[in-house]
Amino acid sequence: MFERAERGNLAILLHPLFADTGPEQLDEFQELCRSAGVVIAAVLTAPRGRPDARFFVGSGKIDEVAEQVAATGADLIVVSRPLSAIQERNIEKRCKCRVLDRTTLILDIFAQRARSHEGKLQVELAQLRHISTRLVRGWTHLERQKGGIGLRGPGETQLETDRQLLGHRITHLKGRLDKVRQQRAQSRRKRERAHVFTVALVGYTNAGKSTLFNKLTGSKVGTQDMQFATLDPTVSQLPNIPTGNVLLVDTVGFVGDLPHELVAAFHATLQETRDADLLLHVIDASDPFHQQREHDVEDVLKGVDASKIPVIRIFNKIDLVDRPATTHRNGDGQVDRIDVSALDGTGLEELQETIALRLKGERIEAWISLEGRHAKLRSQLFDLGAVEEEKVGDDGQWLLHINLSQQDAERLGRMPGDEGLLVRNNILSLSALVAQQSAP
């Protein structure tokens, strides 16, 4: 055994290289380390065909790392890949130095940046889930369970106790986060009833989302040139949009291979993205690896079921690449990309106009006729706040003037039976039975 250094940020970085490892991954890894407050003493790379079961990299490379630890007096080793508990323990024993893998590093950054009550709950839940897979590491110096009555070692007893305590705490945190989700759901329903649109800023970390958020809303969200400068989502009114009330949400930045613990724990935060009417995918135009970053963000959006929400790609920081503000359209004539500079405001007026046009086209306003057997659909429309006026026709049918989002209409279209069929055929397609813009 050795005494782990409880403090100190001087680190040796270990970056395994595989066939699919791109040069941008080392740059991102070093930026993550700096964002966590790590002082880099040395960076070692290790070409590998496949991970080693004991150390992830070869034993010769681990000996080299140990030599660097001794020579520099490093306090910890940071590995750019997720490690198993046994790999982490083996490296610690060989190098006599504390070891962090990529997942632990990102969790530490999130723990430093969480400010809101919800954010702190989410971070703690993610950390506890991660720790629960590594409990065995702290008790390897104690006697293990041998089997049979009277032969249980103190290490096993402690492990069982720790697992129970962790399990209770995780259950408690899940319950508190469920309440947060319920509160968010109530807020979303209120916004829907008031016909409030939601636009969410998404993108790779450090793409300039918070700077763009401040420019568009006049807010003063903190901005720093580092990974995960924004952790807690911020919501503000988006002015100068003629379509009505529009809220803009600044979300946490994404990163490639986001740890599963964070995806699960931050479900409530990512829910804002999932329920948005429009996504603004902010891309750093000056990043030479922006295409790979785009794919990483798209993968995360798929993971939270937000891949079908309309998206406008925003190429930010054009002031760094000497590119003019330009609007690009797709084959249907819709704007799908805008080049802007959030720093100096170039292209933001065009962006606001585009947001207004896209949102206007995302709502369905029409008169519809419902029979008595469609009572459940009528109730759902009222629950969504989509009914602006209701009349009863001479034949006893309900005549409803509705105003609802395309997204809600698609959800209603998935209802079983005649009601879902009515939505698909008459509301979503705006057929002659529905698309009567004047009162009947």
Secondary structure, DSSP 8 states (H G I E B T S, - for coil): -----SS--EEEEEEEE-TT--HHHHHHHHHHHHHTT-EEEEEEEEE-SS-BTTTBS-HHHHHHHHHHHHHHT-SEEEESS---HHHHHHHHHHHTSEEE-HHHHHHHHHHHH--SHHHHHHHHHHHHHHHHTSGGGGGTTS----SSTT---HHHHHHHHHHHHHHHHHHHHHHHHHHHHHHHHHHHHHHHHTT-EEEEEEEBTTSSHHHHHHHHH-------SSTTS--S-EEEE--S-TTS-EEEEE---B-TT--HHHHHHTHHHHHHHHT-SEEEEEEETT-TTHHHHHHHHHHHHHHTT-TTS-EEEEEE-GGGTT----EEE-TTS-EEEEE-BTTTTBTHHHHHHHHHHHHHTTEEEEEEEE-GGGHHHHHHHHHTT-EEEEEE-TTS-EEEEEEEEHHHHHHHTTSSHHHHHHIIIIITTT-TTTBB-S--
